[in-house]
């Protein structure tokens, strides 16, 4: 008898061995496809969560940029400086760079640190 034919005709409890091996392979393939789909679904959920977080951060960034633009408006800053009693330096209070030595403090920086 041919050895290949013996393999195909071998029986275990009334079932051919080839049918049992084929059924076992089918069950393993179905299980592996199930595991692959479950893993893909989990990763798809993670991707959706990350995309949602990215969208929320982009929205927050737009809000922060709008708030920064509002806070940096020159008219608003000027009004706040007037309320605080700040004014631009008068031209008469400005001195040329050559005269800086006259208004500089007379103590050396090391003496100023020691005095603290």
C-alpha positions in Angstrom: 0.0 0.0 0.0 1.2 3.5 -0.8 2.4 5.4 2.3 0.6 8.6 1.2 -2.6 6.7 0.8 -2.2 5.2 4.2 -2.0 8.7 5.7 -5.2 9.8 4.0 -7.1 6.6 5.0 -5.9 6.3 8.6 -8.8 6.5 11.0 -9.1 7.6 14.6 -12.4 6.7 16.3 -14.2 6.5 12.9 -12.8 9.8 11.6 -10.0 10.0 9.1 -6.9 11.5 10.5 -6.7 14.0 7.7 -10.2 15.3 8.5 -9.2 15.7 12.2 -6.0 17.6 11.3 -7.9 19.8 8.8 -10.6 20.5 11.4 -8.0 21.4 14.0 -6.2 23.7 11.5 -9.6 25.4 10.8 -10.3 25.9 14.5 -6.8 27.4 15.0 -7.2 29.7 12.0 -10.6 30.9 13.3 -9.1 31.5 16.7 -6.1 33.4 15.3 -8.4 35.6 13.1 -10.5 36.3 16.3 -7.4 37.4 18.2 -6.2 39.5 15.3 -9.6 41.3 15.1 -9.7 41.8 18.8 -6.3 43.3 18.8 -7.2 45.6 15.8 -10.3 46.7 17.6 -8.4 47.6 20.7 -5.8 49.5 18.7 -8.6 51.3 16.8 -10.1 52.4 20.1 -6.7 53.7 21.2 -6.3 55.6 18.0 -9.8 57.1 18.3 -9.0 58.2 21.9 -5.7 59.8 20.8 -7.4 61.6 17.9 -10.0 62.9 20.3 -7.3 64.1 22.7 -5.4 65.8 19.8 -8.6 67.6 18.7 -9.2 68.7 22.2 -5.6 70.0 22.5 -5.9 71.8 19.2 -9.1 73.5 20.4 -7.4 74.5 23.6 -4.4 75.8 21.7 -6.7 78.0 19.5 -8.4 79.3 22.7 -5.1 80.1 24.3 -3.8 81.9 21.2 -7.1 84.0 21.1 -6.7 84.8 24.8 -3.0 85.8 24.2 -4.0 88.1 21.3 -6.7 89.7 23.5 -4.3 90.2 26.4 -1.6 91.7 24.2 -3.8 94.4 22.6 -2.0 97.7 22.8 -5.1 99.7 23.8 -5.8 97.3 26.7 -2.1 97.4 27.9 -2.2 101.2 27.7 -5.4 101.4 29.8 -3.9 99.1 32.4 -0.7 101.0 32.6 -2.6 104.3 33.2 -4.6 102.6 36.0 -1.4 101.5 37.6 0.0 105.0 37.3 2.6 104.2 34.7 3.3 106.6 31.9 5.8 106.8 29.1 9.1 108.3 30.0 9.2 112.0 29.2 11.8 113.1 26.6 13.3 115.4 29.2 14.1 112.4 31.5 16.1 110.6 28.8 19.9 111.0 28.7 22.4 110.3 26.0 24.6 107.1 26.4 27.7 109.2 27.2 26.0 110.5 30.4 25.2 107.1 31.8 28.5 107.1 33.8 27.2 110.2 35.7 24.0 108.5 36.9 25.5 105.0 37.5 25.7 103.9 41.2 29.0 104.7 42.9 29.3 101.4 44.8 30.9 98.5 43.1 28.8 95.4 42.4 30.8 93.4 45.0 30.1 96.0 47.6 26.4 96.0 46.8 26.3 92.2 47.3 28.1 92.5 50.7 25.7 95.2 51.8 22.8 92.8 51.4 
